[in-house]
Amino acid sequence: MEEDKVILKSSHVYLSAELVERLFQNIHYAYVTYVVEQKKMLITPVSSQWFVKMHKPTQFLLKSRNLKGDRTLAIREILIDNDLDTADRILQYEIVEKTNLIKIAM
């Protein structure tokens, strides 16, 4: 997987090792929520307590995919609950460094 890509594949969000290292370090769980008004999925480490206060996130395990350190989030329930496109594709995203937040356009 190329370092600068976030990919949706088989209802899993694939995060590159570089992205995981930068935002999650050694945290193995993420908070995920979908904001309908923005059509964006928000992902942040579970250490982000402010996120819980602002959103009603679901906690997901960051599953290891390979020895390089790529990880995935199984987000099928979010895709189904929000009637989102489940087709495999490269996702557009932005990172908010200050809050360790990934905003993914869905």
FENSUL-V830851 format. One record per backbone hydrogen bond with DSSP energy under -0.5 kcal/mol. CO is the residue of the C=O (numbers start at 1). NH is the residue of the N-H. If there is no record, write none. Layout:
CO_NH + CO_NH
This chain:
2_5 + 5_16 + 6_91 + 7_9 + 7_14 + 8_89 + 9_12 + 11_75 + 11_76 + 12_9 + 12_14 + 13_15 + 13_73 + 14_7 + 15_71 + 16_20 + 17_21 + 18_22 + 19_23 + 20_24 + 20_25 + 24_27 + 28_62 + 29_46 + 30_60 + 31_44 + 32_58 + 33_42 + 34_36 + 35_39 + 35_40 + 39_106 + 40_35 + 41_104 + 42_33 + 43_102 + 44_31 + 45_48 + 47_49 + 48_51 + 48_52 + 49_53 + 50_54 + 51_55 + 55_57 + 58_32 + 60_30 + 61_63 + 63_72 + 66_69 + 70_65 + 70_66 + 71_15 + 72_63 + 73_13 + 73_75 + 75_78 + 75_79 + 76_80 + 77_81 + 78_82 + 79_84 + 80_83 + 89_8 + 91_6 + 92_105 + 94_103 + 95_97 + 96_99 + 96_100 + 96_101 + 97_100 + 100_45 + 101_96 + 101_103 + 102_43 + 102_104 + 103_94 + 103_105 + 104_41
